[in-house]
Amino acid sequence: STQSTGDFRFLAPSMAARQTSNLAKVAENCWTKAPKINAELFTLTYGAIVWQLLKDNENIEDVNNQLEKMGYNIGLRLIDEFLARSNLGRCKDFRETAEVIAKVAFKMFLGVNASLRDSNDKEFVLILDDNPLTDFCELPESHKKSLAYCNILCGVIRGSLEMVQMRVECQLIKSILRGDEVSEIKVVLKEILKDEMPIGDD
């Protein structure tokens, strides 16, 4: 597609199209083979977790931080499963990392497709037209601006990328629950970590 080609400005258009198509096939294959849980149960369970955190914490920012930390701890472990099931190997740069997250990771674990905008070697924005975490949920007006309901996704991305030597900052910049048409997550590369041997290297 035109958008996919645009995300690969440094590649020939035909090469970009082939790579995007290959990622889509990998994602579909991983999703087809993955064990499934009931979508409603998954969504309602997450909602119950957020509700309990709100009940236990008066400060909404504390809730946002706890959701992000929960996701971070999940991401630290999830990356091994992702690498084993996708068999994609190591990305050559941050732009390719963005493509893999959008085209494969979200499909593999949430069953949804994500798209990208403003993708370069330092940052990108993930666009979610469909987010199963927000099904059956409506935030009260008092929480719409302050509660980052899906902040767990930011944590998962941060934790996963840290395990492949990328320190990033993630922020939920748009949310359907706040009245936006789509949900968007901005990911900014802060540092390439070199203290440990990268995954996949000898």
Contacts in CASP RR format, 6 or more apart in sequence:
PFRMAT RR
TARGET T0000
AUTHOR 0000-0000-0000
METHOD contacts of the structure
MODEL  1
STQSTGDFRFLAPSMAARQTSNLAKVAENCWTKAPKINAELFTLTYGAIV
WQLLKDNENIEDVNNQLEKMGYNIGLRLIDEFLARSNLGRCKDFRETAEV
IAKVAFKMFLGVNASLRDSNDKEFVLILDDNPLTDFCELPESHKKSLAYC
NILCGVIRGSLEMVQMRVECQLIKSILRGDEVSEIKVVLKEILKDEMPIG
DD
1 17 0 8 1.000
1 20 0 8 1.000
3 115 0 8 1.000
3 116 0 8 1.000
4 16 0 8 1.000
4 17 0 8 1.000
4 20 0 8 1.000
5 13 0 8 1.000
5 16 0 8 1.000
5 17 0 8 1.000
6 16 0 8 1.000
7 16 0 8 1.000
7 20 0 8 1.000
7 95 0 8 1.000
7 98 0 8 1.000
7 99 0 8 1.000
7 116 0 8 1.000
7 119 0 8 1.000
8 15 0 8 1.000
8 16 0 8 1.000
8 19 0 8 1.000
8 20 0 8 1.000
8 95 0 8 1.000
8 99 0 8 1.000
10 95 0 8 1.000
11 19 0 8 1.000
19 99 0 8 1.000
20 99 0 8 1.000
20 103 0 8 1.000
23 99 0 8 1.000
23 100 0 8 1.000
23 103 0 8 1.000
23 104 0 8 1.000
24 103 0 8 1.000
26 86 0 8 1.000
26 87 0 8 1.000
26 88 0 8 1.000
26 104 0 8 1.000
27 103 0 8 1.000
27 104 0 8 1.000
27 107 0 8 1.000
27 108 0 8 1.000
27 113 0 8 1.000
28 107 0 8 1.000
30 85 0 8 1.000
30 86 0 8 1.000
30 104 0 8 1.000
30 107 0 8 1.000
30 108 0 8 1.000
31 107 0 8 1.000
31 108 0 8 1.000
31 111 0 8 1.000
33 85 0 8 1.000
34 85 0 8 1.000
34 108 0 8 1.000
34 109 0 8 1.000
39 132 0 8 1.000
39 135 0 8 1.000
40 135 0 8 1.000
40 136 0 8 1.000
42 132 0 8 1.000
43 132 0 8 1.000
43 133 0 8 1.000
43 135 0 8 1.000
43 136 0 8 1.000
43 137 0 8 1.000
44 136 0 8 1.000
46 133 0 8 1.000
46 152 0 8 1.000
47 133 0 8 1.000
47 137 0 8 1.000
49 70 0 8 1.000
50 63 0 8 1.000
50 67 0 8 1.000
50 147 0 8 1.000
50 149 0 8 1.000
53 63 0 8 1.000
53 66 0 8 1.000
53 67 0 8 1.000
54 60 0 8 1.000
54 63 0 8 1.000
54 143 0 8 1.000
54 147 0 8 1.000
57 63 0 8 1.000
57 66 0 8 1.000
60 143 0 8 1.000
60 146 0 8 1.000
60 147 0 8 1.000
61 146 0 8 1.000
63 147 0 8 1.000
64 146 0 8 1.000
64 147 0 8 1.000
64 148 0 8 1.000
64 151 0 8 1.000
67 148 0 8 1.000
67 149 0 8 1.000
67 150 0 8 1.000
67 151 0 8 1.000
67 152 0 8 1.000
67 155 0 8 1.000
68 148 0 8 1.000
68 151 0 8 1.000
68 152 0 8 1.000
68 154 0 8 1.000
68 155 0 8 1.000
68 158 0 8 1.000
68 170 0 8 1.000
69 155 0 8 1.000
70 152 0 8 1.000
70 155 0 8 1.000
71 152 0 8 1.000
71 153 0 8 1.000
71 154 0 8 1.000
71 155 0 8 1.000
71 156 0 8 1.000
71 158 0 8 1.000
71 159 0 8 1.000
72 155 0 8 1.000
72 156 0 8 1.000
72 158 0 8 1.000
72 159 0 8 1.000
72 162 0 8 1.000
73 159 0 8 1.000
74 152 0 8 1.000
74 155 0 8 1.000
74 156 0 8 1.000
74 159 0 8 1.000
75 155 0 8 1.000
75 156 0 8 1.000
75 157 0 8 1.000
75 158 0 8 1.000
75 159 0 8 1.000
75 160 0 8 1.000
75 163 0 8 1.000
76 159 0 8 1.000
76 160 0 8 1.000
76 162 0 8 1.000
76 163 0 8 1.000
78 109 0 8 1.000
78 156 0 8 1.000
78 160 0 8 1.000
79 159 0 8 1.000
79 160 0 8 1.000
79 163 0 8 1.000
79 164 0 8 1.000
79 199 0 8 1.000
80 163 0 8 1.000
82 104 0 8 1.000
82 105 0 8 1.000
82 108 0 8 1.000
82 109 0 8 1.000
82 160 0 8 1.000
83 89 0 8 1.000
83 199 0 8 1.000
85 108 0 8 1.000
86 100 0 8 1.000
86 104 0 8 1.000
86 108 0 8 1.000
88 100 0 8 1.000
88 104 0 8 1.000
89 200 0 8 1.000
90 164 0 8 1.000
90 198 0 8 1.000
90 199 0 8 1.000
90 200 0 8 1.000
91 97 0 8 1.000
91 100 0 8 1.000
91 164 0 8 1.000
93 121 0 8 1.000
94 120 0 8 1.000
94 121 0 8 1.000
94 122 0 8 1.000
94 124 0 8 1.000
94 166 0 8 1.000
94 189 0 8 1.000
95 119 0 8 1.000
95 120 0 8 1.000
95 121 0 8 1.000
95 124 0 8 1.000
97 161 0 8 1.000
97 166 0 8 1.000
98 116 0 8 1.000
98 119 0 8 1.000
98 124 0 8 1.000
98 126 0 8 1.000
98 187 0 8 1.000
99 116 0 8 1.000
99 119 0 8 1.000
101 114 0 8 1.000
101 126 0 8 1.000
101 157 0 8 1.000
101 187 0 8 1.000
102 113 0 8 1.000
102 114 0 8 1.000
102 115 0 8 1.000
102 116 0 8 1.000
102 126 0 8 1.000
103 113 0 8 1.000
103 114 0 8 1.000
105 160 0 8 1.000
106 112 0 8 1.000
106 113 0 8 1.000
106 114 0 8 1.000
106 126 0 8 1.000
106 128 0 8 1.000
107 113 0 8 1.000
110 131 0 8 1.000
110 132 0 8 1.000
110 133 0 8 1.000
111 132 0 8 1.000
112 128 0 8 1.000
112 129 0 8 1.000
112 130 0 8 1.000
112 131 0 8 1.000
112 132 0 8 1.000
113 129 0 8 1.000
113 130 0 8 1.000
114 126 0 8 1.000
114 127 0 8 1.000
114 128 0 8 1.000
115 126 0 8 1.000
115 127 0 8 1.000
115 129 0 8 1.000
116 124 0 8 1.000
116 125 0 8 1.000
116 126 0 8 1.000
116 127 0 8 1.000
117 124 0 8 1.000
117 125 0 8 1.000
117 127 0 8 1.000
118 124 0 8 1.000
118 125 0 8 1.000
119 125 0 8 1.000
121 189 0 8 1.000
122 188 0 8 1.000
122 189 0 8 1.000
123 186 0 8 1.000
123 187 0 8 1.000
123 188 0 8 1.000
123 189 0 8 1.000
124 186 0 8 1.000
124 187 0 8 1.000
125 173 0 8 1.000
125 184 0 8 1.000
125 185 0 8 1.000
125 186 0 8 1.000
125 187 0 8 1.000
126 184 0 8 1.000
126 185 0 8 1.000
126 186 0 8 1.000
126 187 0 8 1.000
127 182 0 8 1.000
127 183 0 8 1.000
127 184 0 8 1.000
128 182 0 8 1.000
128 183 0 8 1.000
128 184 0 8 1.000
128 185 0 8 1.000
129 182 0 8 1.000
131 150 0 8 1.000
131 176 0 8 1.000
131 183 0 8 1.000
133 149 0 8 1.000
133 150 0 8 1.000
133 152 0 8 1.000
133 153 0 8 1.000
134 149 0 8 1.000
134 150 0 8 1.000
134 175 0 8 1.000
134 176 0 8 1.000
134 177 0 8 1.000
134 183 0 8 1.000
137 149 0 8 1.000
137 177 0 8 1.000
138 177 0 8 1.000
139 147 0 8 1.000
139 149 0 8 1.000
139 177 0 8 1.000
139 178 0 8 1.000
144 177 0 8 1.000
144 178 0 8 1.000
144 179 0 8 1.000
145 178 0 8 1.000
148 154 0 8 1.000
148 172 0 8 1.000
148 175 0 8 1.000
149 175 0 8 1.000
149 177 0 8 1.000
150 172 0 8 1.000
150 175 0 8 1.000
150 177 0 8 1.000
150 183 0 8 1.000
151 172 0 8 1.000
153 170 0 8 1.000
153 172 0 8 1.000
153 185 0 8 1.000
154 170 0 8 1.000
154 171 0 8 1.000
154 172 0 8 1.000
154 185 0 8 1.000
155 170 0 8 1.000
157 168 0 8 1.000
157 170 0 8 1.000
157 185 0 8 1.000
157 187 0 8 1.000
158 168 0 8 1.000
158 169 0 8 1.000
158 170 0 8 1.000
161 167 0 8 1.000
161 168 0 8 1.000
161 187 0 8 1.000
162 168 0 8 1.000
162 193 0 8 1.000
163 199 0 8 1.000
164 198 0 8 1.000
164 199 0 8 1.000
165 192 0 8 1.000
165 193 0 8 1.000
165 194 0 8 1.000
165 196 0 8 1.000
165 198 0 8 1.000
165 199 0 8 1.000
166 189 0 8 1.000
166 191 0 8 1.000
166 192 0 8 1.000
166 193 0 8 1.000
167 189 0 8 1.000
167 190 0 8 1.000
167 191 0 8 1.000
167 192 0 8 1.000
167 193 0 8 1.000
168 187 0 8 1.000
168 188 0 8 1.000
168 189 0 8 1.000
168 190 0 8 1.000
169 187 0 8 1.000
169 188 0 8 1.000
169 190 0 8 1.000
170 185 0 8 1.000
170 186 0 8 1.000
170 187 0 8 1.000
170 188 0 8 1.000
171 185 0 8 1.000
171 186 0 8 1.000
172 183 0 8 1.000
172 184 0 8 1.000
172 185 0 8 1.000
173 184 0 8 1.000
173 185 0 8 1.000
173 186 0 8 1.000
174 180 0 8 1.000
174 182 0 8 1.000
174 183 0 8 1.000
174 184 0 8 1.000
175 183 0 8 1.000
176 182 0 8 1.000
176 183 0 8 1.000
END
